[in-house]
């Protein structure tokens, strides 16, 4: 028996050794890009290395950081080690106005590093001269499920809002962008699935709060700069998560729609003053997702549907009656729950474009974004697919950063403390890279200090930290 046990132990040891077999060291020939971000941050990025056994997304990377007048000792442990698949890293907490040499090497699962030196020099900015000011880190007791921003206590600057379990935490911002250390908490009473801050009422300067919790959609009307009034539930049906959509016009919410667990969609019209009435019900097929949208320029809400029949549009009138569905793309159907649909005006022309996001395309480590741009008459251009490979996770954010209304795409970086900004939905080259404290699970932009620049909010998935970076002007 002891002999059998010994053989079994040897076999297990051999299996373990086979799992650690990694072959030759990785090959890493990418140039290194280092960008000044703030007085204490440098963002570093690179292209993926390769390996004779592992896929490129299974490689991690060591980063060595020394003063510029020093040589890097690659025999020593790296200053930072990324997770597998990371293609960028943010060096934070650096000394201001100082020069550094930065080296990067690829690493396999056997801790073997590539041997070619890939180095670059960069300095931090002098105080106040970078893209952002020095980052501020907020520690919270639980990892936030979502992060929002909206005009709650001021009509000129946004507050930071965290969704945590069954509560909404509101961090009021000051005129200089600083955040209150003791947030206002709204306890909903059941776990929150989704939340939205929307300018709902006509001629109001503050956002109202919608919360989907415990299967019920609640509405919190703004108290005009003094938080929110008591919750109401003016909807006599319960939405399924991921099915709620809104359309706004002339500065207030015009209508919302959601789908229940019986595949029936319900449209509620808003009177502009906080009252909702059911306007229409629509039957959908199993597995279809749908959204209200502005597909043309007639100022009447339209309907976008994505399901087994592909991507379709049905134009509507002011009574929420919709015509027959017409094909946008019948060769691309919804086969996976990983498909998420976003309705976004990418180019700022006033009509909505369709974005289908697939976080796990074909069960491969890929991130695909398929975009159908509106031609403003209810027709859409052929879908353009952008493959971001396996470098990103979580949902994208579509943010306006420049002086136009065109939107950029913001992704969180897999297994890293960085986010990447692409100048458009079909651009595969990173335009900007920024970072925060911990592995970033999601990020968004806000206007916390009533200034022209956009402030960046990043939430770590494991460390329960929120990094806030105020834009310099």
VEXTORZA-250176 format. One record per residue: x, y, z of N, C-alpha, C in turn. Coordinates in steps of 0.1 Angstrom, whole numbers, padded with zeros to 4 digits, always signed. Layout:
REM residues N
XYZXYZXYZ/...
This chain:
REM residues 473
+0008-0012+0000+0000+0000+0000+0009+0013+0000/+0019+0012+0008+0028+0024+0009+0035+0026-0005/+0038+0014-0012+0045+0015-0025+0035+0022-0035/+0022+0018-0034+0012+0024-0043+0011+0039-0040/+0011+0042-0028+0009+0056-0024+0022+0064-0029/+0033+0058-0028+0045+0064-0033+0045+0067-0048/+0040+0056-0056+0039+0058-0070+0029+0069-0073/+0017+0069-0066+0007+0080-0068+0013+0093-0066/+0021+0095-0055+0027+0108-0052+0036+0112-0063/+0044+0102-0068+0054+0105-0079+0046+0109-0091/+0035+0102-0094+0027+0106-0106+0021+0120-0105/+0017+0124-0093+0011+0137-0091+0022+0147-0092/+0034+0144-0087+0046+0153-0089+0049+0155-0103/+0049+0144-0111+0052+0146-0125+0041+0154-0132/+0029+0152-0129+0018+0160-0135+0020+0175-0131/+0024+0178-0119+0026+0191-0115+0038+0197-0122/+0048+0189-0125+0060+0194-0132+0056+0197-0147/+0047+0188-0152+0043+0191-0166+0035+0204-0167/+0027+0207-0157+0019+0220-0157+0029+0232-0156/+0040+0230-0150+0050+0241-0149+0059+0242-0161/+0058+0232-0170+0066+0233-0182+0063+0245-0190/+0072+0254-0192+0070+0266-0199+0079+0268-0211/+0089+0259-0213+0097+0260-0225+0107+0272-0224/+0110+0278-0235+0119+0289-0236+0114+0302-0230/+0123+0311-0226+0118+0324-0221+0110+0331-0231/+0100+0340-0227+0092+0347-0237+0101+0356-0246/+0095+0359-0258+0101+0369-0267+0094+0382-0265/+0101+0393-0263+0094+0406-0261+0103+0417-0268/+0097+0422-0279+0104+0432-0287+0097+0445-0288/+0086+0447-0281+0078+0459-0282+0086+0471-0277/+0083+0482-0283+0088+0495-0278+0079+0498-0265/+0085+0507-0257+0078+0510-0244+0073+0525-0245/+0061+0527-0243+0056+0541-0243+0053+0545-0228/+0059+0557-0224+0057+0562-0211+0052+0577-0212/+0040+0579-0206+0034+0593-0207+0032+0599-0194/+0036+0612-0193+0034+0619-0181+0019+0621-0179/+0014+0618-0167+0000+0619-0164-0003+0630-0154/+0004+0630-0143+0002+0640-0132+0016+0642-0126/+0016+0650-0115+0028+0653-0108+0033+0640-0101/+0025+0629-0100+0029+0617-0093+0027+0605-0101/+0023+0606-0114+0020+0594-0122+0026+0594-0136/+0031+0582-0140+0035+0580-0153+0028+0567-0158/+0022+0568-0170+0015+0556-0175+0024+0550-0186/+0026+0536-0184+0035+0529-0193+0026+0519-0200/+0029+0517-0213+0022+0507-0222+0031+0501-0232/+0027+0489-0237+0035+0482-0246+0026+0472-0254/+0032+0466-0264+0024+0455-0271+0028+0442-0266/+0019+0432-0269+0021+0419-0262+0033+0411-0267/+0040+0404-0258+0051+0395-0262+0045+0382-0267/+0054+0372-0270+0050+0359-0275+0058+0349-0267/+0053+0336-0269+0060+0325-0262+0058+0312-0270/+0067+0303-0268+0066+0290-0276+0056+0281-0271/+0050+0283-0259+0040+0274-0253+0028+0282-0249/+0029+0293-0242+0018+0300-0237+0013+0310-0248/-0001+0312-0247-0006+0323-0255-0002+0337-0250/-0003+0347-0258+0002+0360-0254-0005+0365-0242/-0019+0362-0241-0026+0367-0230-0023+0360-0217/-0015+0350-0218-0011+0343-0205+0002+0348-0200/+0008+0357-0207+0021+0363-0202+0018+0375-0192/+0026+0376-0182+0026+0388-0174+0039+0396-0177/+0040+0407-0170+0051+0416-0173+0057+0422-0160/+0071+0422-0159+0078+0428-0148+0082+0442-0152/+0081+0452-0143+0084+0466-0146+0094+0470-0135/+0106+0475-0140+0116+0480-0132+0116+0495-0133/+0117+0502-0122+0117+0517-0121+0129+0521-0113/+0138+0529-0119+0149+0535-0111+0151+0549-0115/+0159+0557-0107+0163+0570-0110+0170+0570-0124/+0169+0581-0131+0175+0581-0145+0190+0579-0145/+0197+0583-0134+0211+0582-0134+0216+0568-0129/+0207+0559-0128+0210+0545-0123+0207+0535-0134/+0215+0524-0134+0212+0513-0143+0203+0503-0137/+0194+0497-0145+0185+0487-0140+0192+0474-0138/+0189+0468-0126+0194+0455-0123+0183+0445-0125/+0183+0438-0137+0173+0429-0140+0174+0415-0132/+0185+0414-0125+0186+0402-0116+0178+0404-0104/+0174+0416-0101+0166+0419-0089+0151+0417-0092/+0143+0415-0082+0128+0415-0085+0124+0428-0091/+0114+0427-0100+0108+0439-0106+0101+0448-0095/+0101+0461-0098+0094+0470-0089+0079+0467-0089/+0074+0463-0100+0059+0460-0102+0058+0448-0111/+0048+0439-0108+0045+0428-0116+0030+0428-0120/+0027+0428-0133+0013+0429-0137+0007+0415-0136/-0006+0415-0138-0013+0402-0140-0012+0397-0154/-0017+0386-0157-0015+0380-0171-0024+0388-0181/-0018+0391-0192-0026+0398-0203-0025+0413-0202/-0019+0419-0192-0019+0433-0191-0010+0439-0201/-0014+0450-0207-0006+0457-0217-0003+0471-0213/-0006+0475-0201-0002+0488-0196-0002+0488-0180/+0004+0498-0175+0005+0499-0160+0008+0513-0157/+0001+0518-0146+0003+0532-0141+0012+0532-0129/+0023+0539-0130+0032+0541-0119+0027+0553-0111/+0022+0551-0099+0016+0562-0091+0024+0564-0079/+0021+0575-0072+0029+0578-0060+0043+0582-0062/+0047+0586-0074+0061+0590-0077+0064+0604-0072/+0077+0607-0070+0081+0620-0066+0079+0630-0078/+0074+0642-0075+0071+0651-0085+0084+0657-0091/+0083+0660-0104+0093+0667-0112+0107+0660-0111/+0106+0647-0113+0118+0638-0112+0119+0629-0125/+0131+0626-0129+0133+0617-0141+0135+0603-0137/+0130+0593-0145+0131+0579-0142+0135+0572-0154/+0141+0560-0153+0143+0550-0163+0134+0538-0160/+0126+0534-0170+0116+0524-0169+0119+0512-0178/+0120+0500-0173+0123+0488-0181+0111+0478-0180/+0108+0471-0190+0097+0461-0190+0102+0448-0197/+0099+0437-0191+0102+0424-0196+0090+0415-0195/+0088+0406-0205+0077+0396-0204+0081+0385-0195/+0071+0379-0189+0073+0368-0179+0063+0357-0181/+0069+0344-0182+0060+0333-0183+0056+0327-0169/+0048+0316-0169+0043+0311-0157+0054+0304-0149/+0065+0302-0154+0076+0296-0147+0086+0306-0142/+0082+0319-0142+0090+0331-0137+0102+0333-0146/+0102+0328-0158+0112+0331-0167+0109+0344-0175/+0119+0353-0175+0117+0366-0182+0124+0367-0195/+0119+0375-0204+0125+0378-0217+0139+0384-0214/+0148+0383-0223+0162+0387-0221+0165+0400-0228/+0157+0405-0237+0160+0417-0244+0156+0430-0236/+0165+0439-0234+0162+0451-0226+0152+0460-0234/+0141+0463-0228+0132+0473-0234+0130+0484-0224/+0136+0495-0227+0136+0506-0217+0132+0520-0223/+0128+0529-0214+0125+0542-0218+0127+0551-0207/+0129+0564-0209+0131+0574-0199+0118+0583-0199/+0114+0588-0187+0103+0597-0186+0104+0604-0172/+0098+0616-0171+0098+0623-0159+0084+0626-0155/+0082+0628-0142+0069+0633-0137+0068+0648-0140/+0056+0653-0140+0054+0667-0142+0057+0675-0130/+0060+0688-0132+0060+0697-0120+0046+0699-0115/+0044+0702-0103+0031+0703-0097+0022+0712-0105/+0010+0707-0109+0000+0715-0115+0002+0716-0130/+0011+0709-0137+0014+0710-0151+0010+0698-0159/+0005+0687-0153+0002+0675-0160-0012+0675-0165/-0016+0664-0172-0030+0663-0176-0040+0663-0164/-0035+0657-0153-0043+0656-0141-0035+0661-0129/-0042+0665-0119-0036+0668-0107-0033+0655-0100/-0027+0656-0088-0023+0644-0081-0036+0636-0077/-0035+0623-0078-0047+0614-0076-0050+0614-0061/-0063+0612-0058-0068+0611-0045-0075+0597-0044/-0072+0589-0033-0077+0576-0031-0086+0575-0020/-0098+0570-0022-0109+0568-0012-0110+0553-0009/-0109+0550+0004-0111+0536+0008-0125+0534+0013/-0132+0523+0008-0145+0520+0012-0146+0506+0019/-0156+0504+0026-0157+0491+0034-0160+0479+0025/-0167+0481+0013-0170+0471+0004-0167+0475-0010/-0164+0466-0019-0162+0469-0033-0174+0474-0039/-0174+0487-0045-0186+0492-0051-0191+0483-0063/-0204+0482-0065-0210+0475-0076-0211+0483-0088/-0211+0497-0086-0212+0506-0098-0208+0520-0093/-0204+0528-0102-0200+0542-0099-0208+0551-0108/-0214+0562-0103-0222+0571-0110-0217+0585-0107/-0221+0595-0114-0219+0609-0111-0231+0617-0116/-0235+0627-0108-0246+0635-0113-0247+0648-0104/-0256+0656-0109-0259+0669-0102-0269+0667-0091/-0265+0666-0079-0274+0662-0068-0274+0674-0058/-0263+0679-0053-0263+0689-0043-0259+0703-0049/-0255+0703-0061-0251+0715-0068-0255+0714-0083/-0259+0726-0089-0263+0726-0103-0252+0728-0112/-0240+0730-0107-0228+0733-0115-0217+0723-0114/-0217+0714-0105-0207+0704-0104-0213+0691-0099/-0208+0680-0104-0213+0667-0101-0208+0661-0088/-0216+0653-0082-0212+0645-0070-0208+0631-0074/-0200+0624-0066-0196+0611-0069-0206+0601-0061/-0211+0591-0068-0221+0582-0063-0216+0568-0064/-0215+0560-0053-0212+0546-0054-0224+0538-0050/-0226+0527-0058-0236+0517-0055-0230+0506-0048/-0234+0503-0035-0227+0493-0027-0238+0484-0020/-0240+0472-0025-0250+0463-0020-0264+0468-0021/-0270+0472-0009-0283+0478-0010-0284+0493-0007/-0272+0499-0008-0271+0514-0005-0266+0522-0017/-0269+0534-0017-0263+0544-0026-0256+0554-0017/-0242+0555-0020-0234+0564-0012-0231+0577-0021/-0234+0589-0015-0233+0601-0023-0221+0609-0016/-0210+0611-0024-0199+0620-0019-0201+0633-0025/-0204+0643-0017-0206+0657-0022-0193+0663-0026/-0192+0669-0037-0180+0676-0042-0179+0690-0038/-0167+0695-0036-0165+0709-0033-0162+0717-0045/-0160+0730-0044-0157+0738-0055-0143+0735-0061/-0134+0730-0053-0121+0726-0058-0120+0711-0062/-0132+0704-0062-0132+0690-0066-0130+0680-0054/-0127+0685-0042-0125+0676-0031-0138+0670-0027/-0138+0658-0022-0150+0651-0019-0152+0649-0004/-0164+0650+0000-0168+0648+0015-0163+0635+0019/-0157+0634+0031-0152+0622+0037-0163+0613+0043/-0175+0619+0046-0186+0611+0051-0198+0612+0042/-0200+0601+0034-0210+0602+0023-0224+0601+0029/-0233+0607+0022-0248+0606+0025-0252+0592+0020/-0259+0584+0028-0263+0571+0024-0278+0569+0022/-0282+0563+0011-0296+0560+0009-0297+0545+0009/-0305+0540+0019-0306+0525+0020-0319+0522+0013/-0318+0514+0002-0329+0510-0006-0337+0498+0000/-0330+0489+0007-0337+0479+0014-0335+0465+0008/-0330+0464-0004-0327+0452-0011-0316+0454-0020/-0309+0443-0024-0297+0445-0032-0300+0452-0045/-0291+0461-0049-0293+0470-0061-0287+0463-0073/-0294+0461-0083-0289+0455-0096-0284+0466-0105/-0291+0477-0106-0286+0488-0115-0291+0502-0109/-0285+0512-0113-0289+0526-0108-0285+0536-0119/-0293+0546-0120-0291+0557-0130-0294+0570-0124/-0286+0580-0128-0289+0594-0125-0292+0601-0138/-0305+0607-0138-0310+0612-0151-0317+0626-0148/-0314+0635-0157-0321+0648-0156-0335+0646-0161/-0345+0643-0152-0358+0638-0155-0368+0649-0158/-0368+0659-0149-0380+0669-0150-0376+0681-0158/-0386+0687-0164-0384+0698-0173-0380+0710-0165/-0369+0717-0170-0364+0730-0165-0358+0728-0151/-0355+0716-0147-0348+0714-0134-0333+0713-0136/-0325+0717-0126-0311+0717-0127-0304+0706-0120/-0312+0696-0115-0307+0685-0107-0312+0672-0113/-0304+0661-0110-0307+0648-0116-0316+0640-0106/-0325+0632-0111-0332+0623-0103-0326+0609-0104/-0329+0601-0094-0323+0588-0092-0333+0577-0095/-0329+0567-0103-0337+0555-0106-0328+0543-0101/-0335+0534-0094-0328+0523-0088-0336+0510-0091/-0329+0500-0096-0335+0487-0097-0330+0478-0086/-0338+0474-0077-0334+0467-0065-0345+0457-0061/-0340+0444-0059-0350+0434-0056-0360+0431-0066/-0357+0434-0079-0367+0433-0090-0376+0444-0092/-0376+0454-0083-0385+0466-0084-0377+0478-0089/-0383+0486-0097-0377+0499-0102-0383+0510-0094/-0374+0517-0086-0378+0528-0077-0373+0541-0084/-0381+0551-0080-0378+0565-0085-0376+0574-0073/-0365+0581-0072-0362+0591-0062-0361+0605-0069/-0371+0613-0066-0371+0627-0072-0361+0636-0064/-0354+0644-0072-0344+0653-0066-0351+0663-0057/-0345+0667-0046-0350+0677-0037-0344+0690-0040/-0340+0692-0053-0335+0705-0058-0323+0710-0050/-0312+0702-0049-0300+0706-0043-0299+0701-0028/-0308+0694-0023-0308+0689-0010-0310+0674-0009/-0303+0666-0018-0305+0652-0018-0317+0648-0026/-0324+0637-0021-0335+0632-0028-0347+0630-0018/-0359+0631-0024-0371+0628-0017-0373+0613-0015/-0383+0609-0007-0386+0595-0005-0388+0588-0018/-0385+0575-0018-0386+0567-0030-0401+0565-0034/-0403+0563-0046-0416+0559-0051-0414+0547-0061/-0425+0540-0063-0424+0529-0073-0437+0531-0082/-0436+0540-0092-0447+0543-0101-0449+0534-0112/-0442+0523-0112-0443+0513-0123-0450+0500-0118/-0460+0496-0125-0468+0485-0120-0463+0471-0125/-0451+0471-0131-0445+0459-0136-0430+0459-0131/-0424+0447-0131-0410+0446-0126-0401+0442-0137/-0390+0450-0139-0381+0448-0150-0371+0436-0147/-0366+0430-0158-0355+0421-0157-0342+0430-0158/-0331+0427-0150-0319+0434-0151-0314+0435-0165/-0308+0447-0168-0303+0448-0182-0312+0452-0193/-0325+0455-0189-0335+0458-0199-0340+0472-0199/-0336+0480-0189-0342+0493-0187-0335+0503-0197/-0343+0511-0204-0337+0521-0213-0345+0534-0212/-0338+0545-0215-0344+0559-0213-0343+0567-0226/-0352+0576-0229-0350+0586-0239-0354+0599-0234/-0345+0609-0236-0347+0623-0231-0348+0632-0243/-0356+0643-0241-0357+0653-0251-0360+0667-0245/-0354+0677-0250-0356+0691-0245-0353+0692-0230/-0343+0684-0225-0339+0686-0212-0346+0678-0201/-0355+0669-0205-0362+0661-0195-0364+0647-0201/-0367+0638-0192-0370+0624-0196-0383+0623-0202/-0383+0617-0215-0396+0616-0222-0403+0603-0219/-0395+0592-0219-0401+0579-0217-0390+0569-0212/-0394+0558-0206-0385+0547-0203-0392+0534-0207/-0384+0524-0209-0390+0511-0213-0382+0500-0205/-0388+0489-0202-0381+0477-0197-0389+0465-0201/-0382+0453-0199-0388+0440-0203-0389+0432-0190/-0401+0425-0188-0403+0417-0176-0398+0402-0179/-0400+0394-0169-0396+0380-0170-0404+0372-0180/-0415+0378-0185-0423+0371-0195-0421+0376-0209/-0410+0383-0211-0406+0388-0224-0416+0399-0230/-0423+0406-0220-0431+0417-0224-0425+0430-0221/-0424+0439-0230-0418+0452-0228-0429+0462-0224/-0426+0471-0215-0436+0481-0211-0429+0495-0212/-0436+0504-0219-0432+0518-0221-0440+0527-0212/-0433+0535-0204-0439+0545-0196-0436+0559-0200/-0446+0566-0203-0444+0580-0207-0443+0589-0195/-0434+0599-0195-0431+0608-0184-0437+0622-0188/-0444+0628-0179-0450+0641-0181-0441+0653-0180/-0428+0650-0176-0419+0661-0174-0419+0667-0160/-0427+0662-0151-0428+0667-0138-0428+0656-0127/-0424+0644-0131-0422+0633-0122-0433+0623-0121/-0443+0624-0130-0454+0614-0131-0452+0605-0143/-0455+0592-0141-0453+0582-0152-0466+0575-0155/-0469+0572-0167-0481+0565-0171-0478+0555-0182/-0483+0543-0180-0480+0532-0190-0486+0536-0203/-0478+0536-0214-0482+0540-0227-0484+0528-0237/-0476+0518-0235-0476+0507-0245-0470+0495-0239/-0475+0483-0243-0468+0470-0240-0465+0464-0253/-0453+0457-0254-0448+0450-0266-0444+0436-0263/-0447+0427-0271-0442+0413-0269-0429+0411-0276/-0419+0406-0269-0407+0402-0275-0404+0387-0275/-0395+0383-0284-0392+0369-0284-0382+0365-0273/-0382+0353-0269-0372+0349-0258-0358+0352-0262/-0351+0358-0253-0337+0362-0256-0334+0375-0262/-0345+0382-0267-0343+0395-0273-0340+0405-0263/-0332+0415-0266-0330+0427-0258-0334+0439-0267/-0339+0449-0261-0345+0460-0268-0342+0473-0261/-0342+0484-0269-0340+0497-0263-0347+0508-0270/-0352+0518-0263-0357+0530-0269-0346+0538-0275/-0348+0545-0286-0337+0552-0292-0342+0563-0301/-0333+0573-0305-0336+0583-0315-0329+0578-0328/-0336+0570-0336-0330+0565-0348-0330+0574-0360/-0340+0584-0359-0340+0594-0370-0343+0607-0364/-0346+0617-0373-0347+0631-0368-0362+0636-0367/-0371+0627-0364-0385+0631-0363-0390+0634-0349/-0380+0633-0339-0383+0636-0325-0393+0626-0319/-0395+0615-0325-0404+0604-0319-0395+0592-0315/-0397+0586-0303-0388+0575-0300-0390+0563-0309/-0379+0556-0312-0379+0544-0320-0374+0533-0312/-0375+0521-0318-0372+0508-0311-0361+0501-0318/-0350+0497-0310-0339+0489-0315-0340+0475-0308/-0340+0464-0316-0341+0451-0311-0329+0442-0315/-0324+0434-0306-0313+0425-0310-0316+0412-0304/-0317+0402-0313-0320+0388-0309-0317+0378-0320/-0324+0367-0320-0321+0356-0329-0323+0360-0344/-0331+0371-0347-0333+0375-0360-0323+0386-0364/-0313+0389-0356-0303+0399-0359-0306+0412-0352/-0301+0423-0358-0303+0436-0353-0314+0443-0361/-0324+0448-0355-0336+0454-0362-0340+0467-0356/-0346+0476-0364-0351+0489-0360-0366+0490-0364/-0374+0495-0354-0388+0498-0357-0390+0513-0354/-0394+0521-0364-0396+0535-0362-0409+0538-0356/-0409+0548-0346-0421+0550-0339-0427+0564-0341/-0439+0566-0335-0445+0580-0336-0447+0585-0322/-0454+0597-0321-0455+0603-0308-0465+0596-0299/-0472+0586-0304-0481+0578-0295-0474+0565-0291/-0461+0563-0294-0454+0551-0291-0459+0539-0298/-0465+0542-0310-0468+0531-0320-0456+0529-0329/-0452+0516-0331-0440+0513-0339-0444+0506-0351/-0437+0509-0362-0439+0502-0375-0433+0488-0375/-0433+0482-0386-0427+0468-0387-0412+0470-0386/-0406+0459-0380-0391+0459-0379-0384+0458-0392/-0374+0466-0394-0366+0465-0406-0352+0460-0402/-0345+0453-0411-0332+0447-0408-0321+0458-0408/-0313+0457-0397-0301+0464-0397-0289+0455-0401/-0290+0443-0395-0280+0432-0398-0286+0419-0395/-0290+0411-0405-0296+0398-0402-0285+0387-0402/-0272+0390-0404-0262+0380-0403-0255+0379-0389/-0259+0388-0380-0253+0388-0367-0265+0387-0357/-0266+0376-0350-0277+0374-0341-0271+0372-0327/-0280+0373-0317-0277+0372-0303-0276+0357-0299/-0264+0352-0298-0263+0338-0294-0258+0336-0280/-0253+0347-0274-0247+0346-0261-0252+0357-0252/-0253+0353-0239-0257+0363-0229-0246+0373-0227/-0234+0371-0232-0223+0380-0231-0225+0392-0240/-0235+0391-0249-0238+0403-0258-0245+0413-0250/-0240+0425-0250-0247+0437-0244-0249+0447-0255/-0261+0454-0255-0263+0464-0265-0263+0478-0258/-0256+0487-0264-0256+0501-0260-0261+0510-0271/-0270+0519-0268-0274+0529-0277-0268+0542-0274/-0259+0546-0283-0250+0558-0280-0249+0567-0293/-0250+0580-0291-0248+0589-0302-0233+0591-0303/-0226+0583-0312-0211+0584-0312-0206+0597-0318/-0212+0601-0329-0206+0613-0336-0213+0626-0333/-0222+0626-0323-0228+0639-0319-0238+0645-0329/-0244+0637-0338-0253+0643-0348-0267+0643-0343/-0270+0639-0331-0283+0640-0325-0292+0627-0327/-0287+0617-0335-0293+0604-0336-0285+0593-0330/-0291+0583-0326-0284+0572-0318-0278+0562-0328/-0267+0557-0324-0260+0546-0331-0261+0533-0322/-0259+0522-0328-0261+0509-0321-0247+0503-0319/-0245+0499-0307-0232+0492-0303-0235+0479-0297/-0230+0468-0302-0231+0455-0296-0218+0451-0291/-0217+0448-0278-0205+0445-0271-0205+0431-0267/-0194+0424-0271-0192+0410-0268-0180+0408-0260/-0181+0405-0247-0169+0404-0238-0163+0390-0239/-0169+0381-0246-0163+0367-0247-0167+0361-0260/-0162+0367-0271-0166+0363-0284-0161+0349-0287/-0170+0340-0290-0167+0326-0294-0159+0319-0283/-0161+0323-0270-0154+0316-0259-0139+0318-0260/-0134+0327-0268-0120+0330-0269-0118+0343-0260/-0106+0345-0256-0103+0357-0248-0102+0370-0257/-0114+0374-0261-0115+0385-0270-0125+0395-0265/-0124+0407-0270-0134+0417-0266-0137+0424-0279/-0150+0422-0284-0154+0428-0297-0165+0438-0295/-0164+0448-0303-0173+0459-0303-0178+0461-0318/-0191+0459-0320-0197+0460-0333-0206+0472-0333/-0204+0481-0343-0211+0494-0343-0218+0496-0356/-0231+0500-0355-0239+0504-0366-0242+0519-0365/-0237+0527-0374-0239+0542-0373-0251+0546-0380/-0259+0554-0374-0272+0559-0379-0269+0569-0391/-0277+0568-0401-0277+0578-0412-0287+0589-0410/-0293+0590-0398-0302+0600-0394-0316+0599-0401/-0319+0589-0409-0332+0587-0415-0338+0574-0411/-0332+0567-0401-0337+0554-0397-0330+0543-0403/-0321+0546-0413-0312+0535-0418-0298+0536-0411/-0291+0525-0411-0278+0524-0405-0268+0518-0414/-0256+0523-0413-0245+0518-0420-0242+0504-0416/-0235+0496-0425-0231+0482-0422-0222+0482-0409/-0224+0472-0401-0217+0471-0389-0202+0470-0391/-0195+0478-0382-0180+0478-0382-0175+0471-0369/-0167+0460-0370-0163+0453-0358-0149+0456-0355/-0147+0460-0342-0134+0462-0337-0130+0451-0327/-0119+0445-0328-0115+0434-0319-0104+0439-0310/-0107+0441-0297-0097+0446-0288-0089+0435-0281/-0091+0422-0286-0084+0411-0281-0088+0408-0267/-0078+0402-0259-0081+0398-0245-0076+0408-0235/-0074+0420-0239-0067+0429-0230-0077+0436-0220/-0090+0435-0222-0099+0443-0214-0110+0435-0209/-0116+0440-0198-0128+0433-0192-0138+0443-0188/-0150+0438-0184-0160+0448-0179-0166+0455-0191/-0177+0463-0188-0184+0470-0199-0176+0483-0202/-0177+0487-0215-0171+0500-0219-0179+0511-0214/-0172+0523-0213-0179+0535-0211-0177+0544-0224/-0188+0551-0228-0187+0559-0240-0187+0574-0235/-0176+0581-0236-0175+0594-0229-0171+0605-0239/-0176+0617-0236-0173+0628-0244-0161+0636-0237/-0150+0637-0244-0138+0642-0237-0134+0655-0244/-0137+0657-0257-0132+0669-0264-0143+0680-0264/-0140+0690-0273-0149+0701-0274-0161+0698-0283/-0161+0687-0291-0172+0682-0299-0180+0673-0291/-0191+0668-0296-0200+0658-0290-0196+0644-0293/-0186+0642-0301-0182+0628-0305-0176+0621-0292/-0179+0608-0292-0176+0600-0280-0163+0592-0282/-0156+0590-0271-0145+0581-0270-0149+0568-0263/-0141+0557-0264-0144+0545-0257-0134+0543-0246/-0139+0540-0234-0131+0538-0222-0132+0524-0217/-0120+0517-0216-0120+0503-0212-0111+0502-0199/-0115+0493-0190-0106+0489-0180-0096+0478-0185/-0084+0479-0180-0073+0470-0184-0074+0457-0176/-0073+0446-0182-0073+0433-0175-0061+0432-0166/-0063+0428-0153-0052+0425-0144-0042+0436-0143/-0047+0448-0143-0038+0459-0142-0045+0471-0135/-0037+0481-0131-0043+0493-0125-0046+0504-0134/-0048+0501-0147-0050+0511-0157-0063+0510-0164/-0066+0522-0171-0077+0522-0180-0072+0528-0193/-0078+0524-0204-0073+0529-0217-0085+0536-0225/-0081+0547-0231-0091+0555-0238-0088+0554-0253/-0098+0551-0261-0097+0550-0276-0105+0562-0281/-0099+0568-0291-0106+0581-0296-0119+0578-0303/-0122+0566-0307-0135+0563-0313-0138+0548-0312/-0150+0544-0316-0154+0530-0314-0147+0520-0324/-0141+0525-0335-0134+0517-0344-0119+0518-0344/-0114+0525-0334-0100+0527-0333-0094+0517-0323/-0083+0510-0328-0077+0499-0320-0064+0504-0314/-0060+0516-0316-0048+0521-0310-0051+0530-0298/-0045+0527-0287-0048+0534-0275-0044+0549-0276/-0054+0557-0273-0051+0572-0274-0045+0577-0261/-0050+0572-0249-0045+0576-0236-0046+0565-0226/-0037+0564-0217-0037+0554-0206-0035+0561-0193/-0043+0558-0183-0043+0564-0170-0044+0553-0160/-0041+0556-0147-0042+0545-0137-0046+0550-0123/-0050+0540-0115-0054+0543-0101-0048+0532-0092/-0053+0531-0080-0048+0523-0070-0055+0509-0070/-0048+0498-0073-0054+0485-0074-0059+0482-0088/-0063+0469-0090-0068+0465-0103-0081+0471-0105/-0082+0478-0116-0094+0486-0119-0105+0478-0125/-0117+0478-0119-0128+0470-0124-0137+0478-0133/-0139+0491-0130-0146+0500-0140-0142+0514-0137/-0145+0523-0147-0140+0537-0146-0150+0545-0154/-0151+0558-0151-0159+0567-0158-0153+0581-0156/-0159+0591-0164-0155+0605-0162-0166+0613-0156/-0162+0623-0149-0172+0632-0143-0167+0646-0143/-0175+0656-0138-0171+0670-0137-0174+0673-0122/-0163+0671-0114-0165+0673-0099-0162+0687-0094/-0156+0695-0102-0151+0708-0097-0156+0720-0106/-0166+0717-0115-0171+0728-0123-0160+0735-0132/-0151+0727-0137-0140+0732-0145-0142+0726-0159/-0134+0730-0169-0136+0726-0182-0131+0711-0185/-0121+0707-0177-0116+0694-0180-0125+0683-0173/-0124+0671-0179-0131+0659-0173-0123+0652-0162/-0129+0649-0151-0122+0642-0140-0124+0627-0142/-0114+0619-0138-0115+0605-0140-0117+0598-0127/-0127+0589-0127-0130+0581-0115-0128+0566-0118/-0120+0560-0109-0116+0545-0111-0119+0538-0099/-0125+0526-0100-0128+0517-0089-0120+0504-0090/-0113+0501-0079-0106+0488-0079-0115+0477-0075/-0113+0465-0081-0122+0454-0079-0120+0446-0066/-0107+0446-0061-0104+0438-0050-0100+0446-0038/-0094+0457-0040-0088+0465-0029-0098+0474-0022/-0110+0475-0028-0121+0484-0022-0116+0498-0021/-0111+0503-0033-0106+0517-0033-0111+0524-0045/-0113+0537-0044-0118+0546-0055-0107+0556-0057/-0102+0557-0069-0092+0567-0072-0098+0578-0080/-0096+0591-0076-0102+0602-0082-0091+0611-0087/-0091+0614-0100-0080+0623-0106-0087+0635-0112/-0084+0646-0106-0090+0659-0111-0082+0664-0123/-0089+0669-0133-0082+0674-0145-0076+0687-0142/-0064+0690-0148-0058+0703-0148-0064+0711-0159/-0064+0724-0157-0070+0734-0166-0059+0741-0174/
